[in-house]
Amino acid sequence: MGLGAPEIILIIMAILLLFGGKKIPELMKGLGKGVKEFKDAQNGENNSSSSEEKPKV
């Protein structure tokens, strides 16, 4: 079930109709910030757990 060019164009047009051209950059900016915070939190969790496992001598 792959998405072809006509399906992608239809989805983009529907998004433009729902949100308008001015709201889309704001939505993408918020989405980008959310993904970045998620990755930072995930990396921070991995770093803190790895430092706890290794005892410092």
KALINLIN-V450207 format. One record per residue. RES is the residue in three letters. BURIAL is # if it has 24 or more other ideal C-beta (glycine too) atoms within 12 Angstrom, else .. Layout:
res=RES burial=BURIAL
res=RES burial=BURIAL
This chain:
res=MET burial=.
res=GLY burial=.
res=LEU burial=.
res=GLY burial=.
res=ALA burial=.
res=PRO burial=.
res=GLU burial=.
res=ILE burial=.
res=ILE burial=.
res=LEU burial=.
res=ILE burial=.
res=ILE burial=.
res=MET burial=.
res=ALA burial=.
res=ILE burial=.
res=LEU burial=.
res=LEU burial=.
res=LEU burial=.
res=PHE burial=.
res=GLY burial=.
res=GLY burial=.
res=LYS burial=.
res=LYS burial=.
res=ILE burial=.
res=PRO burial=.
res=GLU burial=.
res=LEU burial=.
res=MET burial=.
res=LYS burial=.
res=GLY burial=.
res=LEU burial=.
res=GLY burial=.
res=LYS burial=.
res=GLY burial=.
res=VAL burial=.
res=LYS burial=.
res=GLU burial=.
res=PHE burial=.
res=LYS burial=.
res=ASP burial=.
res=ALA burial=.
res=GLN burial=.
res=ASN burial=.
res=GLY burial=.
res=GLU burial=.
res=ASN burial=.
res=ASN burial=.
res=SER burial=.
res=SER burial=.
res=SER burial=.
res=SER burial=.
res=GLU burial=.
res=GLU burial=.
res=LYS burial=.
res=PRO burial=.
res=LYS burial=.
res=VAL burial=.
